[in-house]
């Protein structure tokens, strides 16, 4: 019988902050690094450490936390969108513990280059057991970051993957000991890319690579000898309703984690169910995740690289034409900007407009067709092939 997890006195769900409180008094020398620690560090990578941690400087996490909350008011933090707000809360929880508070933060970088559609951010940590950990940030709230993630579907490698390799190679060589690489979403993709393409001397030191609900790679990527060298060290975690983590292809069998959210919101690691010091797992993905994975990957193959590039280039142009540089700016959209958006679209050349509309039409029509077909097939199997037991 499947155990039901919910907030009550019988079953208590322990999420990341509760894990930190329970095991925060143990150093990494006393309690070995585990999958939940991976989740903590992959989420801390979303914190803005600008002006606190430099590329060549280091600072204890507890001191970095003091500086962060000393320079960011409660109003600023409260106004942050989603994962940035949660990473700030996680930082505060970590700072008060022996396990995380004494960890050294170093090599922070946050680069956004609109000219080449690159959004890249990473930070590294030195644990008390002497090991070195690099955490790559996933897609941020900028239009550039969102577009680069979309570029994974039709371009390889993307600019952030190249910078991730250079960053990891340069920073890891400055330190000794075991190495772990972690990342959530696009950050997980960068973690695998860096591990596969780094020098053999670093490969030998890599203890584990964690990708948390990360998009995959082209199929041929897994045939490379460089990948074969580290494939046994890769750990792939995805929620049962994963969408992002099932884009493109993975060679590793995923560890499917139970989430308290539904749909795309399961991408939020804060919703993943944790019991004591491990994620609670599920046996298989849900039906919508299976459907979406099949639909998106088939669509990527069907539309083609050139049309995908045109589609996302057009979206980027339209967003920036009305002053939308990141998700915060979406709040400013009004009637005037909507009219401006329509006007800017009408100014595109006829070929680009027609192709963009054809792609939208194709995507919408195919999704509706496949979704209805999937529903009909489900009804046929459950209602016709397998009549209700009580009707026998």
Long-range contacts (C-beta under 8 A, 24 or more apart in sequence): 5-258, 5-260, 5-273, 5-275, 5-280, 13-260, 13-273, 13-274, 13-275, 14-274, 14-275, 14-276, 15-270, 15-272, 15-273, 15-274, 16-40, 16-43, 16-90, 16-93, 16-269, 16-270, 16-274, 17-89, 17-90, 17-93, 18-274, 19-274, 19-276, 19-277, 20-90, 20-93, 20-94, 20-97, 20-99, 20-100, 21-93, 21-97, 22-276, 23-99, 23-277, 24-94, 24-96, 24-97, 24-98, 24-99, 24-100, 24-101, 25-97, 25-98, 25-99, 26-98, 26-99, 27-98, 27-99, 27-102, 27-128, 27-129, 28-99, 28-127, 28-128, 28-129, 28-131, 29-128, 29-129, 31-99, 31-277, 33-127, 33-129, 33-131, 33-180, 33-208, 34-277, 34-278, 35-210, 35-235, 35-237, 35-255, 35-278, 35-279, 36-274, 36-277, 36-278, 36-279, 38-180, 38-182, 38-208, 38-210, 38-212, 38-235, 38-237, 39-184, 39-212, 39-237, 39-269, 39-272, 39-274, 39-279, 40-90, 40-94, 40-100, 41-125, 41-133, 41-135, 41-182, 42-135, 42-182, 42-183, 42-184, 42-187, 42-188, 42-210, 42-212, 42-269, 43-83, 43-86, 43-87, 43-90, 43-184, 43-269, 43-270, 44-87, 44-90, 44-91, 44-94, 44-123, 44-135, 45-87, 45-121, 45-122, 45-123, 45-135, 45-136, 45-137, 45-138, 45-182, 45-183, 45-184, 45-187, 46-83, 46-84, 46-86, 46-87, 46-137, 46-138, 46-140, 46-184, 47-84, 47-87, 47-88, 47-90, 47-91, 48-84, 48-110, 49-105, 49-108, 49-123, 50-108, 50-110, 52-108, 53-105, 53-106, 53-107, 53-108, 53-123, 54-108, 55-107, 55-108, 55-109, 56-107, 57-106, 58-104, 58-105, 58-106, 58-126, 59-104, 59-105, 59-106, 60-101, 60-102, 60-103, 60-104, 60-105, 61-91, 61-94, 61-95, 61-100, 61-101, 61-102, 61-103, 61-104, 61-105, 61-125, 62-95, 62-96, 62-101, 62-102, 64-91, 64-95, 64-105, 65-91, 65-92, 65-94, 65-95, 65-101, 66-95, 81-141, 81-327, 81-328, 82-268, 83-268, 84-141, 86-268, 86-270, 102-128, 103-127, 103-128, 106-171, 107-134, 107-167, 107-171, 109-167, 110-137, 111-163, 112-140, 112-142, 112-144, 112-145, 113-144, 113-159, 114-144, 116-159, 117-144, 117-147, 117-148, 117-151, 117-158, 117-159, 117-316, 118-144, 118-148, 118-158, 118-159, 118-160, 118-163, 119-144, 119-145, 119-148, 119-160, 120-159, 120-160, 120-163, 120-164, 120-167, 120-190, 122-164, 122-167, 122-168, 122-190, 124-171, 124-172, 126-175, 129-177, 130-176, 130-177, 130-178, 131-177, 131-178, 131-179, 131-180, 131-207, 132-172, 132-175, 132-176, 132-177, 132-178, 132-179, 132-180, 133-179, 133-180, 133-181, 133-182, 134-167, 134-168, 134-171, 134-172, 134-179, 134-180, 134-181, 134-182, 134-191, 134-194, 135-181, 135-182, 135-183, 135-187, 136-164, 136-181, 136-182, 136-183, 136-186, 136-187, 136-188, 136-190, 136-191, 136-194, 137-183, 137-186, 137-187, 138-183, 138-184, 138-185, 138-186, 138-187, 138-188, 138-214, 139-185, 139-186, 140-326, 141-326, 141-327, 141-328, 142-325, 142-326, 143-316, 143-319, 143-320, 143-324, 143-325, 143-326, 144-316, 147-312, 147-315, 147-316, 148-186, 149-185, 149-186, 149-215, 150-308, 150-312, 151-309, 151-312, 152-186, 152-189, 152-215, 152-247, 152-248, 153-247, 153-248, 153-300, 153-308, 154-300, 154-304, 154-305, 154-308, 154-309, 155-305, 155-309, 156-217, 156-218, 156-221, 157-193, 160-186, 160-190, 161-189, 161-190, 161-193, 161-194, 164-190, 164-191, 164-193, 164-194, 165-193, 165-194, 165-197, 165-198, 167-194, 168-194, 168-195, 168-198, 168-202, 169-194, 169-198, 169-199, 169-202, 172-198, 172-202, 172-205, 173-202, 177-205, 178-205, 178-206, 178-207, 179-205, 179-206, 179-207, 180-206, 180-207, 180-208, 180-209, 180-210, 181-206, 181-208, 181-209, 181-210, 182-209, 182-210, 182-212, 183-210, 183-211, 183-212, 183-214, 184-212, 184-213, 184-214, 184-269, 185-212, 185-213, 185-214, 185-215, 185-244, 185-267, 186-214, 186-215, 187-212, 187-214, 188-212, 188-213, 188-214, 188-236, 188-245, 189-214, 189-215, 189-216, 189-217, 192-217, 192-234, 193-217, 195-230, 195-233, 195-234, 196-221, 196-224, 196-226, 196-227, 196-229, 196-230, 197-226, 200-229, 203-229, 203-230, 206-230, 206-233, 207-233, 208-233, 208-234, 208-235, 209-233, 209-234, 209-235, 210-235, 210-237, 211-235, 211-236, 211-237, 212-237, 212-238, 212-245, 212-269, 213-237, 213-238, 213-239, 213-242, 213-244, 213-245, 213-266, 213-267, 213-269, 214-244, 214-245, 215-244, 215-245, 215-247, 215-248, 216-245, 216-246, 216-247, 216-248, 216-249, 216-250, 217-248, 217-249, 217-250, 218-248, 218-249, 219-249, 221-249, 222-249, 222-251, 227-251, 237-272, 237-279, 238-285, 239-266, 239-267, 239-271, 239-272, 240-266, 240-282, 240-284, 240-285, 240-286, 240-289, 241-266, 241-285, 241-286, 241-288, 241-289, 242-266, 242-267, 242-285, 242-289, 242-293, 243-267, 243-289, 243-292, 243-293, 243-296, 246-285, 246-289, 246-292, 246-293, 246-296, 246-297, 247-293, 247-296, 247-297, 247-300, 248-297, 248-300, 249-297, 255-279, 255-281, 256-281, 256-282, 256-283, 256-284, 256-285, 257-281, 257-282, 258-282, 263-288, 287-374, 287-378, 291-370, 291-371, 291-374, 295-366, 295-367, 295-370, 299-363, 299-366, 303-359, 303-362, 303-363, 307-355, 307-359, 310-352, 310-355, 310-356, 310-359, 311-356, 311-359, 314-348, 314-352, 314-356, 317-344, 317-348, 318-344, 318-345
